[in-house]
Amino acid sequence: MTQPIPAVTLPPSPDLEAEVTWLQTALGVWLDQEYLPELVNQAIAARAAQVYFRQRIEGEHDLGSIVIAIVTEMQMFDFSRSFYSEFAIANAVSDLLMQRLGIDTCCGQT
């Protein structure tokens, strides 16, 4: 019988603004490296970081809930000049945050 993947709860951030800056920078780098560096990538990273910030400031610590919020809110972003979609962005944010916590994003192990 398979085991469900446990939820990932993010620890409280001692410096949320620094964490958001890190996320925006890391996501921008990831976007530029994954396909092609494009100006729109920085706008995507800024918007995703803004959603993340608001979720955390409102007290959300469940990574799954944050991912859903990013998917939902990024649906309003114009991806017509990008190779990405709201799902790719939310998944990338999740991977970056889990890697920062030391969680293997491939297999869910520390």
Backbone as ProteinMPNN parsed JSONL, in Angstrom:
{"seq_chain_A": "MTQPIPAVTLPPSPDLEAEVTWLQTALGVWLDQEYLPELVNQAIAARAAQVYFRQRIEGEHDLGSIVIAIVTEMQMFDFSRSFYSEFAIANAVSDLLMQRLGIDTCCGQT", "coords_chain_A": {"N_chain_A": [[0.834, -1.168, 0.0], [0.545, 2.225, -0.831], [1.984, 5.135, 0.636], [0.683, 8.25, 1.702], [1.974, 11.419, 0.668], [3.537, 13.368, 3.025], [2.36, 16.504, 4.359], [3.992, 19.636, 3.812], [5.138, 21.888, 6.037], [6.01, 25.156, 6.323], [8.573, 26.699, 8.193], [8.251, 29.379, 10.622], [9.245, 32.587, 9.469], [12.133, 34.363, 10.253], [12.867, 36.698, 9.001], [10.946, 37.843, 6.859], [10.874, 39.56, 4.627], [13.48, 39.349, 3.572], [13.437, 36.667, 2.909], [11.48, 36.636, 0.905], [12.729, 38.246, -0.991], [14.909, 36.585, -1.56], [13.475, 34.412, -2.689], [12.292, 35.606, -4.961], [14.599, 36.298, -6.432], [15.849, 33.757, -6.735], [13.847, 32.363, -8.145], [13.728, 33.931, -10.464], [16.294, 33.458, -11.52], [16.099, 30.681, -11.93], [14.03, 30.605, -13.867], [15.289, 31.955, -15.992], [17.363, 30.18, -16.543], [16.131, 27.796, -17.192], [14.819, 27.914, -19.726], [15.04, 30.384, -21.774], [16.713, 33.468, -21.087], [14.541, 36.061, -20.391], [12.906, 39.236, -20.354], [10.34, 39.18, -19.278], [10.48, 37.162, -17.435], [11.443, 38.191, -15.026], [9.307, 39.747, -14.199], [7.414, 37.772, -13.801], [8.628, 36.362, -11.696], [8.615, 38.36, -9.73], [5.859, 38.738, -9.343], [5.025, 36.188, -8.421], [6.528, 36.041, -6.065], [5.336, 38.116, -4.675], [2.751, 37.104, -4.234], [3.438, 34.926, -2.626], [4.529, 36.315, -0.422], [2.255, 37.674, 0.558], [0.648, 35.487, 1.289], [2.191, 34.351, 3.339], [2.341, 36.477, 5.165], [-0.252, 36.597, 5.931], [-0.387, 34.45, 7.512], [-0.207, 31.863, 6.495], [1.279, 28.729, 6.344], [1.382, 26.271, 5.217], [2.729, 24.534, 2.611], [1.437, 23.375, 0.403], [-0.997, 24.781, 0.302], [-0.039, 27.317, -0.253], [1.04, 26.907, -2.78], [-1.31, 26.375, -4.249], [-2.527, 28.886, -4.002], [-0.704, 30.434, -5.463], [-0.972, 29.296, -8.035], [-3.668, 29.949, -8.524], [-3.713, 32.799, -8.365], [-1.794, 33.502, -10.244], [-3.054, 32.923, -12.566], [-4.172, 35.181, -13.559], [-2.078, 36.495, -14.656], [-0.389, 37.584, -17.587], [0.806, 35.315, -19.614], [1.55, 35.23, -22.249], [3.923, 36.07, -23.434], [5.787, 34.271, -22.652], [7.398, 31.115, -21.904], [6.264, 29.733, -19.912], [3.729, 28.685, -17.486], [1.103, 29.221, -15.071], [1.092, 26.924, -13.523], [3.646, 25.793, -13.848], [5.144, 27.78, -12.63], [4.206, 27.791, -9.955], [4.954, 25.182, -9.219], [7.732, 25.407, -9.477], [8.297, 27.311, -7.485], [7.549, 25.813, -5.247], [9.447, 23.703, -5.407], [11.857, 25.171, -5.09], [11.549, 26.229, -2.5], [11.347, 23.855, -0.995], [13.84, 22.698, -1.513], [15.423, 24.581, -0.246], [14.757, 24.006, 2.344], [16.013, 21.631, 2.6], [14.812, 19.366, 1.592], [14.483, 16.658, -0.535], [13.401, 17.128, -3.688], [12.77, 15.332, -5.583], [12.134, 12.862, -4.446], [10.962, 13.337, -2.0], [12.366, 13.123, 0.384], [14.48, 13.895, 3.189]], "CA_chain_A": [[0.0, 0.0, 0.0], [1.338, 3.445, -0.901], [1.817, 6.09, 1.722], [0.508, 9.623, 1.203], [3.094, 12.328, 0.874], [3.186, 14.262, 4.143], [2.31, 17.937, 4.084], [5.191, 20.398, 4.151], [4.829, 23.115, 6.759], [7.157, 26.045, 6.339], [8.807, 27.296, 9.521], [8.111, 30.838, 10.653], [10.411, 33.274, 8.919], [12.63, 35.447, 11.098], [12.982, 37.894, 8.162], [10.123, 37.511, 5.7], [11.254, 40.358, 3.462], [14.687, 38.742, 3.003], [13.021, 35.398, 2.307], [10.776, 36.961, -0.335], [13.759, 38.697, -1.93], [15.614, 35.377, -1.991], [12.6, 33.64, -3.574], [12.172, 36.311, -6.239], [15.875, 36.154, -7.134], [16.047, 32.346, -7.091], [12.896, 32.017, -9.2], [14.17, 34.605, -11.683], [17.445, 32.7, -12.04], [15.587, 29.397, -12.431], [13.304, 30.867, -15.115], [16.26, 32.28, -17.04], [18.187, 29.016, -16.862], [15.312, 26.675, -17.678], [14.656, 28.081, -21.176], [15.817, 31.521, -22.248], [16.536, 34.682, -20.292], [13.601, 37.001, -20.984], [12.497, 40.28, -19.413], [9.095, 38.787, -18.612], [10.788, 36.257, -16.319], [11.567, 38.966, -13.787], [7.945, 40.132, -13.814], [6.801, 36.553, -13.271], [9.23, 36.093, -10.384], [8.14, 39.385, -8.803], [4.45, 38.474, -9.021], [4.956, 34.977, -7.593], [7.053, 36.398, -4.749], [4.316, 38.957, -4.043], [1.705, 36.194, -3.751], [4.04, 34.198, -1.506], [4.623, 37.237, 0.705], [0.918, 37.895, 1.121], [0.218, 34.255, 1.951], [2.941, 34.188, 4.591], [1.986, 37.55, 6.091], [-1.591, 36.253, 6.415], [-0.262, 33.323, 8.437], [-0.209, 30.554, 5.829], [2.566, 28.033, 6.426], [1.276, 25.011, 4.489], [3.267, 24.739, 1.268], [0.404, 23.022, -0.577], [-1.938, 25.899, 0.208], [0.662, 28.417, -0.915], [1.123, 26.53, -4.199], [-2.647, 26.588, -4.827], [-2.72, 30.339, -4.099], [0.116, 30.927, -6.576], [-1.643, 28.873, -9.272], [-4.899, 30.717, -8.679], [-3.462, 34.215, -8.624], [-0.999, 33.67, -11.458], [-3.93, 32.77, -13.733], [-4.447, 36.53, -14.063], [-0.856, 37.012, -15.273], [-0.321, 37.366, -19.033], [1.94, 34.448, -19.954], [1.666, 35.129, -23.708], [5.309, 36.331, -23.831], [6.608, 33.379, -21.836], [7.293, 29.675, -22.114], [5.757, 29.172, -18.665], [2.322, 28.816, -17.1], [0.952, 29.349, -13.624], [1.422, 25.649, -12.888], [5.108, 25.676, -13.83], [5.66, 28.736, -11.644], [3.887, 27.286, -8.613], [5.805, 24.015, -8.971], [9.103, 25.875, -9.283], [8.351, 27.917, -6.146], [7.525, 24.698, -4.303], [10.754, 23.039, -5.455], [12.881, 26.045, -4.516], [11.355, 26.292, -1.049], [11.691, 22.558, -0.402], [15.296, 22.556, -1.571], [15.968, 25.445, 0.793], [14.539, 23.294, 3.608], [16.786, 20.392, 2.578], [13.946, 18.249, 1.191], [14.728, 16.182, -1.893], [12.175, 17.351, -4.446], [12.514, 14.163, -6.411], [11.575, 11.716, -3.721], [10.346, 13.773, -0.772], [13.154, 12.736, 1.541], [15.457, 14.898, 3.623]], "C_chain_A": [[0.891, 1.247, 0.0], [0.997, 4.374, 0.255], [1.604, 7.491, 1.135], [1.744, 10.452, 1.505], [2.703, 13.276, 2.005], [3.199, 15.727, 3.713], [3.633, 18.583, 4.493], [4.731, 21.702, 4.792], [6.094, 23.953, 6.832], [7.341, 26.624, 7.735], [8.549, 28.796, 9.478], [9.402, 31.49, 10.157], [10.86, 34.383, 9.858], [12.753, 36.77, 10.332], [12.258, 37.628, 6.848], [10.52, 38.31, 4.464], [12.507, 39.798, 2.791], [14.341, 37.42, 2.316], [12.32, 35.63, 0.974], [11.758, 37.448, -1.398], [14.542, 37.509, -2.457], [14.77, 34.599, -2.996], [12.489, 34.309, -4.937], [13.454, 36.155, -7.062], [16.073, 34.72, -7.614], [15.106, 31.925, -8.22], [13.287, 32.682, -10.51], [15.341, 33.889, -12.335], [16.97, 31.379, -12.644], [14.879, 29.584, -13.769], [14.265, 31.141, -16.259], [17.086, 31.08, -17.468], [17.398, 27.878, -17.501], [15.106, 26.737, -19.194], [15.581, 29.193, -21.658], [15.646, 32.694, -21.292], [15.618, 35.654, -21.043], [13.21, 38.023, -19.923], [11.253, 39.882, -18.632], [9.36, 37.866, -17.417], [10.884, 37.002, -14.991], [10.202, 39.441, -13.286], [7.205, 38.94, -13.22], [7.317, 36.28, -11.868], [8.733, 37.101, -9.345], [6.696, 39.12, -8.392], [4.31, 37.252, -8.128], [5.457, 35.265, -6.179], [6.058, 37.251, -3.978], [3.182, 38.09, -3.475], [2.218, 35.42, -2.539], [4.095, 35.081, -0.261], [3.258, 37.421, 1.368], [0.41, 36.662, 1.848], [0.897, 34.102, 3.306], [2.55, 35.251, 5.614], [0.597, 37.307, 6.679], [-1.578, 35.015, 7.301], [-0.298, 31.942, 7.807], [1.189, 29.951, 5.873], [2.556, 26.701, 5.675], [1.699, 25.242, 3.034], [2.231, 24.412, 0.193], [-0.6, 24.14, -0.777], [-1.306, 27.089, -0.502], [0.771, 28.138, -2.415], [-0.223, 26.773, -4.891], [-2.915, 28.089, -4.991], [-1.929, 30.912, -5.267], [-0.522, 30.543, -7.903], [-2.85, 29.761, -9.534], [-4.617, 32.159, -9.071], [-2.635, 34.451, -9.879], [-1.842, 33.431, -12.715], [-4.272, 34.122, -14.344], [-3.226, 37.153, -14.739], [-0.871, 36.68, -16.764], [0.956, 36.59, -19.37], [2.188, 34.367, -21.462], [3.088, 35.381, -24.214], [6.29, 35.409, -23.124], [6.415, 31.931, -22.257], [6.55, 29.001, -20.957], [4.263, 29.345, -18.513], [2.274, 28.944, -15.585], [1.316, 28.062, -12.892], [2.93, 25.448, -12.791], [5.711, 26.598, -12.771], [5.416, 28.232, -10.237], [4.751, 26.078, -8.265], [7.253, 24.426, -8.728], [9.267, 26.514, -7.908], [8.398, 26.817, -5.095], [8.884, 23.998, -4.249], [11.839, 23.882, -4.789], [12.765, 26.104, -2.995], [11.713, 24.973, -0.372], [13.19, 22.319, -0.426], [15.957, 23.399, -0.488], [15.814, 24.812, 2.182], [15.328, 21.991, 3.685], [15.973, 19.168, 2.22], [14.228, 17.917, -0.265], [13.425, 16.296, -2.669], [11.83, 16.191, -5.369], [11.726, 13.107, -5.65], [10.951, 12.07, -2.386], [11.086, 13.385, 0.496], [14.124, 13.846, 1.92], [16.864, 14.373, 3.424]], "O_chain_A": [[1.871, 1.316, 0.741], [-0.121, 4.386, 0.77], [2.276, 7.869, 0.175], [2.458, 10.207, 2.477], [1.652, 13.915, 1.946], [3.95, 16.127, 2.823], [4.302, 18.118, 5.416], [4.032, 22.506, 4.176], [7.121, 23.505, 7.342], [6.365, 26.997, 8.386], [8.622, 29.411, 8.414], [10.501, 30.994, 10.403], [10.065, 35.249, 10.221], [12.744, 37.84, 10.939], [12.87, 37.239, 5.854], [10.501, 37.772, 3.357], [12.586, 39.775, 1.563], [14.894, 37.098, 1.265], [12.549, 34.891, 0.017], [11.63, 37.1, -2.572], [14.815, 37.423, -3.655], [15.276, 34.172, -4.033], [12.583, 33.636, -5.963], [13.388, 35.906, -8.266], [16.425, 34.495, -8.772], [15.513, 31.217, -9.141], [13.189, 32.058, -11.567], [15.379, 33.731, -13.555], [17.39, 31.004, -13.739], [15.101, 28.813, -14.702], [14.088, 30.628, -17.363], [17.468, 30.973, -18.633], [17.951, 27.089, -18.267], [15.209, 25.714, -19.871], [16.762, 28.962, -21.917], [14.561, 32.899, -20.747], [15.89, 36.02, -22.187], [13.187, 37.711, -18.733], [11.128, 40.211, -17.452], [8.551, 37.802, -16.492], [10.454, 36.494, -13.956], [9.977, 39.525, -12.079], [6.459, 39.084, -12.251], [6.538, 35.999, -10.956], [8.462, 36.729, -8.204], [6.348, 39.262, -7.22], [3.543, 37.282, -7.165], [4.877, 34.786, -5.204], [5.947, 37.124, -2.758], [2.717, 38.325, -2.36], [1.509, 35.278, -1.543], [3.745, 34.636, 0.832], [3.132, 37.333, 2.589], [-0.197, 36.778, 2.913], [0.252, 33.765, 4.299], [2.44, 34.954, 6.803], [0.3, 37.754, 7.787], [-2.622, 34.577, 7.784], [-0.408, 30.944, 8.519], [2.164, 30.594, 5.483], [3.601, 26.072, 5.515], [1.098, 26.047, 2.322], [2.158, 25.104, -0.822], [-1.009, 24.417, -1.904], [-1.973, 27.787, -1.267], [0.608, 29.049, -3.227], [-0.264, 27.316, -5.995], [-3.467, 28.512, -6.006], [-2.425, 31.78, -5.984], [-0.608, 31.374, -8.807], [-3.028, 30.264, -10.643], [-5.22, 32.679, -10.009], [-2.764, 35.498, -10.513], [-1.381, 33.711, -13.821], [-4.623, 34.199, -15.521], [-3.33, 38.227, -15.333], [-1.321, 35.603, -17.154], [2.048, 37.158, -19.402], [2.959, 33.519, -21.909], [3.429, 34.948, -25.315], [7.475, 35.72, -23.008], [5.416, 31.57, -22.878], [6.245, 27.811, -21.031], [3.614, 30.045, -19.289], [3.29, 28.791, -14.906], [1.799, 28.108, -11.761], [3.434, 24.984, -11.768], [6.675, 26.233, -12.099], [6.326, 28.243, -9.408], [5.228, 25.963, -7.136], [7.925, 23.856, -7.869], [10.272, 26.283, -7.236], [9.195, 26.882, -4.159], [9.408, 23.734, -3.166], [12.645, 23.365, -4.016], [13.771, 26.037, -2.288], [12.312, 24.97, 0.703], [13.751, 21.793, 0.535], [16.94, 22.975, 0.119], [16.627, 25.045, 3.076], [15.315, 21.319, 4.717], [16.387, 18.045, 2.506], [14.213, 18.797, -1.124], [12.447, 15.626, -2.338], [10.71, 16.099, -5.87], [10.766, 12.537, -6.168], [10.451, 11.182, -1.695], [10.488, 13.327, 1.571], [14.537, 14.639, 1.074], [17.832, 15.069, 3.729]]}, "name": "protein", "num_of_chains": 1, "seq": "MTQPIPAVTLPPSPDLEAEVTWLQTALGVWLDQEYLPELVNQAIAARAAQVYFRQRIEGEHDLGSIVIAIVTEMQMFDFSRSFYSEFAIANAVSDLLMQRLGIDTCCGQT"}
